[in-house]
Amino acid sequence: MSNETLNGMVAIVTGGGRGIGREIALAFAKAGAKVTITAAREMKEIEQTAREIENAAGAGSVHFTLADVTNEDDCLKVRDETLSSFGGLHILVNNAARGHKYIHDANPDQPMDFWNADTAAWKLIVDTNINGPFLMAKAVTPHMLAQGFGRIINIGATENTMQKARNAPYGVSKCAMESETLIWAQDLAGTGKNITCNSLAPGGATLTGMVYEPVGTRKLNDPAIMGPPAVWLASRQSDGVNGRRIIARDWDTSLPPDQAAKRAFGGPAITPPTDTATATRR
């Protein structure tokens, strides 16, 4: 893939200081994009990642800021700072999330059946993982509509995560994100603009700050697998791909990106209804 794949584009990657967000932000910058990365609290972390991005892509390639995606004012601040820093905005990656470890930490030595869940931890995960992507997408979509182009990439999960026992509310939140992706894709298709919404899932547990280190023979995905498919989804090479889920683990970097994408599709295709009145009544 050419290093100019995202040349001239500007991206926001929430939760961009580590793990999946860090790898996607690095991949975007190496592909030519300017990138804003956010974190809710960890300023040292995003400062370090910003230095890594500048070392890889040059001075002026990154802006970083503290922002809580559950706070609408913070989401608007991220949008405005990005536009001020780079003069544009084309891509949003909704990556910021809270993982199941918050429930574990709040309920030490308790089986993680839903009735044992700490209520405050449950609400924090749900607010971050469901409302956060909505608030960020709401903040940036009017700008994308005005320019006629945009890409929203929601970091999702596979059915196993959404259904397995003792994985609430994280699995619940990823079900909601899947629904957000499918509904937003149809809403955006109805605008007639080149704006898409897709989800990108690692395809299994991934080594990020949301999970514990591998135990025994358990092997976690390397978050770097998210970079190549994220760049493709963000680029104009993915024109017309809307309401799909890509499984990063299935992305074959030895193939041309379009072929790799076809092999990695793991979700439904959206066929926008032509009768929007009927769609509204459903």
C-alpha positions as CSV (number, residue, x, y, z in Angstrom):
1,M,0.0,0.0,0.0
2,S,1.4,3.4,-1.0
3,N,2.5,5.7,1.8
4,E,0.2,8.3,0.1
5,T,-3.0,6.4,0.6
6,L,-4.4,9.0,3.0
7,N,-2.4,12.0,1.8
8,G,-4.3,15.2,2.5
9,M,-6.7,13.6,5.0
10,V,-7.2,14.4,8.6
11,A,-8.3,11.8,11.2
12,I,-9.4,11.7,14.8
13,V,-8.6,8.5,16.7
14,T,-10.2,8.4,20.2
15,G,-8.3,6.4,22.8
16,G,-5.2,6.9,20.6
17,G,-2.5,6.7,23.3
18,R,-2.1,2.9,23.4
19,G,-3.2,-0.4,22.0
20,I,-5.5,-0.4,19.1
21,G,-5.8,3.4,18.9
22,R,-2.1,3.9,18.9
23,E,-1.5,1.4,16.1
24,I,-4.3,2.9,13.9
25,A,-3.0,6.4,14.5
26,L,0.5,5.4,13.6
27,A,-0.7,3.6,10.4
28,F,-2.8,6.7,9.4
29,A,0.2,9.0,9.8
30,K,2.5,6.7,7.9
31,A,-0.1,6.6,5.1
32,G,0.0,10.4,4.9
33,A,-2.8,11.6,7.2
34,K,-2.6,14.2,9.9
35,V,-4.0,12.7,13.2
36,T,-5.5,13.9,16.4
37,I,-5.3,11.4,19.2
38,T,-7.2,11.6,22.5
39,A,-7.2,10.1,25.9
40,A,-9.5,10.6,28.8
41,R,-6.8,10.9,31.5
42,E,-3.3,9.7,30.4
43,M,-1.5,12.8,29.2
44,K,1.9,11.2,29.4
45,E,0.7,8.3,27.3
46,I,-0.6,10.4,24.4
47,E,2.5,12.6,24.6
48,Q,4.7,9.5,24.1
49,T,2.5,8.2,21.2
50,A,2.5,11.7,19.6
51,R,6.4,11.6,19.7
52,E,6.3,8.2,18.1
53,I,4.0,9.4,15.4
54,E,6.2,12.5,14.7
55,N,9.3,10.3,14.5
56,A,7.5,8.1,11.9
57,A,5.7,10.7,9.9
58,G,7.4,14.1,10.6
59,A,6.8,17.2,12.6
60,G,3.3,18.6,12.5
61,S,1.7,15.2,11.8
62,V,-0.1,14.8,15.1
63,H,-2.2,16.8,17.6
64,F,-3.0,15.4,21.0
65,T,-5.5,16.4,23.6
66,L,-7.2,15.1,26.8
67,A,-10.9,14.5,26.1
68,D,-13.6,12.3,27.7
69,V,-15.9,11.0,24.9
70,T,-18.8,10.8,27.4
71,N,-18.7,14.6,27.6
72,E,-20.3,16.3,24.6
73,D,-18.3,19.5,25.2
74,D,-15.1,17.5,25.1
75,C,-16.1,15.9,21.8
76,L,-16.8,19.3,20.3
77,K,-13.5,20.5,21.6
78,V,-11.7,17.6,19.8
79,R,-13.5,18.5,16.5
80,D,-12.7,22.2,16.8
81,E,-9.0,21.7,17.8
82,T,-8.6,19.3,14.9
83,L,-10.0,21.7,12.4
84,S,-7.9,24.5,13.9
85,S,-4.7,22.4,13.8
86,F,-5.0,20.9,10.4
87,G,-7.7,22.8,8.5
88,G,-9.7,19.7,7.8
89,L,-11.4,16.6,9.1
90,H,-12.2,13.4,7.1
91,I,-12.0,10.4,9.3
92,L,-13.3,9.4,12.8
93,V,-12.2,6.3,14.5
94,N,-14.3,5.5,17.6
95,N,-11.8,3.5,19.5
96,A,-12.1,4.8,23.1
97,A,-13.7,2.2,25.3
98,R,-13.8,0.7,28.8
99,G,-13.1,-3.0,29.1
100,H,-14.4,-5.8,31.2
101,K,-11.5,-5.4,33.6
102,Y,-13.4,-2.5,35.2
103,I,-16.0,-4.9,36.4
104,H,-13.4,-7.4,37.6
105,D,-11.5,-4.7,39.5
106,A,-14.8,-3.4,41.1
107,N,-15.8,-7.0,42.1
108,P,-12.7,-8.7,43.3
109,D,-13.0,-12.5,43.8
110,Q,-16.6,-12.5,42.5
111,P,-17.8,-14.6,39.6
112,M,-18.6,-12.2,36.8
113,D,-22.3,-13.2,36.5
114,F,-24.2,-10.0,35.6
115,W,-26.0,-9.9,39.0
116,N,-22.6,-9.5,40.7
117,A,-21.6,-6.5,38.5
118,D,-20.7,-3.3,40.3
119,T,-23.4,-0.8,39.1
120,A,-21.1,2.2,38.8
121,A,-18.6,0.2,36.7
122,W,-21.4,-1.1,34.5
123,K,-22.6,2.4,33.9
124,L,-19.1,3.7,33.1
125,I,-18.6,1.0,30.5
126,V,-22.0,1.5,28.9
127,D,-21.6,5.3,28.8
128,T,-18.1,5.2,27.3
129,N,-18.7,2.4,24.8
130,I,-22.2,3.4,23.5
131,N,-22.7,7.1,24.2
132,G,-19.1,8.1,23.5
133,P,-19.1,7.0,19.8
134,F,-22.5,8.6,19.4
135,L,-21.3,12.0,20.8
136,M,-18.1,11.9,18.7
137,A,-20.0,11.0,15.5
138,K,-22.6,13.6,16.2
139,A,-19.9,16.2,16.6
140,V,-18.1,15.5,13.3
141,T,-20.8,14.4,10.9
142,P,-22.1,17.9,10.0
143,H,-18.6,18.8,8.8
144,M,-18.4,15.7,6.8
145,L,-21.8,16.3,5.2
146,A,-20.8,19.9,4.3
147,Q,-17.7,18.7,2.5
148,G,-19.4,15.6,0.9
149,F,-16.9,13.1,2.2
150,G,-16.2,11.2,5.4
151,R,-15.3,8.0,7.1
152,I,-16.6,6.7,10.5
153,I,-14.9,3.6,11.7
154,N,-16.3,2.0,14.9
155,I,-14.0,-0.5,16.7
156,G,-16.3,-3.4,17.1
157,A,-16.2,-7.1,18.0
158,T,-17.2,-10.5,16.8
159,E,-20.3,-12.5,17.8
160,N,-18.3,-14.4,20.4
161,T,-17.6,-11.3,22.3
162,M,-21.2,-10.2,22.1
163,Q,-22.6,-13.5,23.3
164,K,-20.2,-15.3,25.6
165,A,-21.1,-15.8,29.2
166,R,-19.8,-13.5,31.9
167,N,-19.0,-10.8,29.4
168,A,-21.6,-8.2,30.3
169,P,-21.7,-5.3,29.9
170,Y,-18.7,-5.2,27.5
171,G,-20.4,-7.6,25.1
172,V,-23.6,-5.7,25.5
173,S,-21.9,-2.5,24.5
174,K,-20.4,-4.1,21.4
175,C,-23.8,-5.3,20.4
176,A,-25.0,-1.7,20.6
177,M,-22.1,-0.5,18.6
178,E,-22.9,-3.0,15.9
179,S,-26.4,-1.6,15.8
180,E,-25.1,2.0,15.7
181,T,-22.8,1.1,12.8
182,L,-25.7,-0.5,10.8
183,I,-28.2,2.3,11.5
184,W,-25.7,5.2,10.9
185,A,-24.5,3.6,7.6
186,Q,-28.1,3.7,6.3
187,D,-28.7,7.2,7.6
188,L,-25.5,8.4,5.9
189,A,-26.3,6.5,2.6
190,G,-29.6,8.5,2.5
191,T,-27.7,11.8,2.3
192,G,-26.2,11.0,-1.1
193,K,-22.8,11.9,0.1
194,N,-19.6,9.9,0.1
195,I,-19.7,9.2,3.8
196,T,-19.6,5.7,5.2
197,C,-19.8,4.0,8.5
198,N,-18.2,0.6,9.1
199,S,-16.9,-1.4,12.0
200,L,-13.4,-3.0,12.4
201,A,-13.0,-5.8,14.9
202,P,-9.7,-7.5,15.9
203,G,-11.2,-11.0,15.7
204,G,-10.5,-12.0,19.2
205,A,-9.0,-10.8,22.5
206,T,-6.2,-8.2,21.8
207,L,-3.3,-7.0,23.9
208,T,-4.5,-3.6,25.0
209,G,-4.9,-1.7,28.3
210,M,-8.4,-3.1,28.6
211,V,-7.4,-6.7,29.2
212,Y,-5.0,-8.5,31.5
213,E,-1.7,-9.9,30.2
214,P,-1.9,-13.4,28.7
215,V,-2.3,-16.2,31.2
216,G,-0.9,-19.7,30.5
217,T,-1.4,-20.6,26.9
218,R,-3.8,-17.8,26.1
219,K,-2.6,-15.8,23.2
220,L,-3.8,-12.3,22.5
221,N,-3.8,-10.5,19.1
222,D,-1.2,-8.0,18.3
223,P,-3.0,-4.6,18.0
224,A,-0.8,-3.8,15.0
225,I,-3.2,-6.0,12.9
226,M,-5.7,-3.2,13.0
227,G,-3.5,-0.8,11.0
228,P,-3.8,-2.0,7.4
229,P,-7.6,-2.6,7.3
230,A,-8.2,0.8,9.1
231,V,-6.1,2.6,6.5
232,W,-8.1,0.9,3.7
233,L,-11.5,1.7,5.3
234,A,-10.4,5.3,5.8
235,S,-9.2,5.7,2.2
236,R,-11.1,6.4,-1.0
237,Q,-10.3,2.8,-2.0
238,S,-13.2,1.8,0.2
239,D,-15.8,4.0,-1.7
240,G,-19.1,2.3,-1.6
241,V,-18.3,0.0,1.3
242,N,-20.9,0.9,4.0
243,G,-22.3,-0.9,7.0
244,R,-19.8,-3.7,6.9
245,R,-17.6,-5.3,9.5
246,I,-14.0,-6.2,8.8
247,I,-12.1,-8.8,10.9
248,A,-8.6,-7.6,11.2
249,R,-7.2,-11.0,12.0
250,D,-8.4,-12.2,8.6
251,W,-6.7,-9.4,6.7
252,D,-3.9,-10.8,4.5
253,T,-1.2,-8.2,4.0
254,S,0.3,-10.2,1.2
255,L,-2.8,-9.4,-1.0
256,P,-3.8,-6.2,-2.7
257,P,-6.0,-4.2,-0.2
258,D,-9.2,-4.7,-2.1
259,Q,-8.7,-8.5,-2.1
260,A,-7.7,-8.5,1.5
261,A,-10.8,-6.6,2.4
262,K,-13.1,-9.2,0.6
263,R,-11.5,-12.0,2.6
264,A,-11.8,-10.1,5.8
265,F,-15.5,-9.1,5.6
266,G,-17.3,-10.4,8.6
267,G,-20.5,-8.5,8.8
268,P,-23.6,-7.8,6.7
269,A,-23.8,-5.5,3.7
270,I,-26.2,-2.6,3.9
271,T,-28.6,-2.1,1.1
272,P,-30.2,1.3,1.9
273,P,-33.9,1.2,1.4
274,T,-35.1,3.3,-1.5
275,D,-38.3,4.2,0.3
276,T,-37.1,6.3,3.2
277,A,-40.7,6.8,4.5
278,T,-41.1,3.0,4.7
279,A,-37.8,2.7,6.4
280,T,-38.8,5.2,9.0
281,R,-42.0,3.3,9.7
282,R,-40.3,0.1,10.5
